[in-house]
């Protein structure tokens, strides 16, 4: 339990990206395991290969509860196969949840917002360079780029705080459109139609 507490506290120092962990405490014993069942004045002893125990312990001045799996050494290989199946089930569950998140993600403002900052950073430099090198010679500040889903047209608008002529240029510029298409696919798994637009959506 102390080792688990240490690993949990250490995760924030080790990981810089979001991850899913499941900790399982397993105690392998090279002896017999006996389960005792008490009822009034009698008791019954049964030999078992494994037992699950809910433990309570104070770790770092905090009450900690954990499930500890005691298993006989002779059955450890079987237990490992069970944990393999548990891992496979976890992968299936979380993979399904991930796919569910991306389904129609751009039509949901809250879900769109999750990667909005990363998406904006991904396209900002390319759009700035394309506008600067265009015949318009625009040195635009591209802060506040965001996405809006047009339901009637089934497309996403990339809202950019620039002039109408700059928007017209971006909608015709192959490199600008390629950068946005790549970023939409990377952050939102979206490969459908889109266009650049001015930030004029009313709230």
Number of C-alpha atoms within 10 A of each C-alpha: 17 12 10 14 13 12 13 13 11 11 12 11 8 9 9 8 6 7 7 7 9 7 10 12 14 15 16 15 16 11 11 13 17 14 13 11 10 10 8 5 5 7 9 10 11 9 10 12 18 21 14 13 11 9 11 12 13 11 15 10 7 9 9 14 13 15 15 16 16 18 24 19 17 14 14 18 12 12 18 12 11 12 13 12 12 13 13 11 12 15 13 12 11 12 12 11 11 11 11 11 13 15 13 14 19 22 17 13 12 10 15 20 15 13 12 17 12 12 22 20 14 18 21 19 14 17 21 17 15 21 22 14 12 14 9 12 12 16 13 16 11 17 12 13 19 17 23 19 19 13 9 6 9 12 16 21 19 21 20 26 19 19 14 13 10 21 20 13 18 21 15 12 15 11 13 22 19 13 16 22 18 17 20 22 12 13 16 21 17 19 12 11 11 22 16 22 23 16 18 9 8 4 3
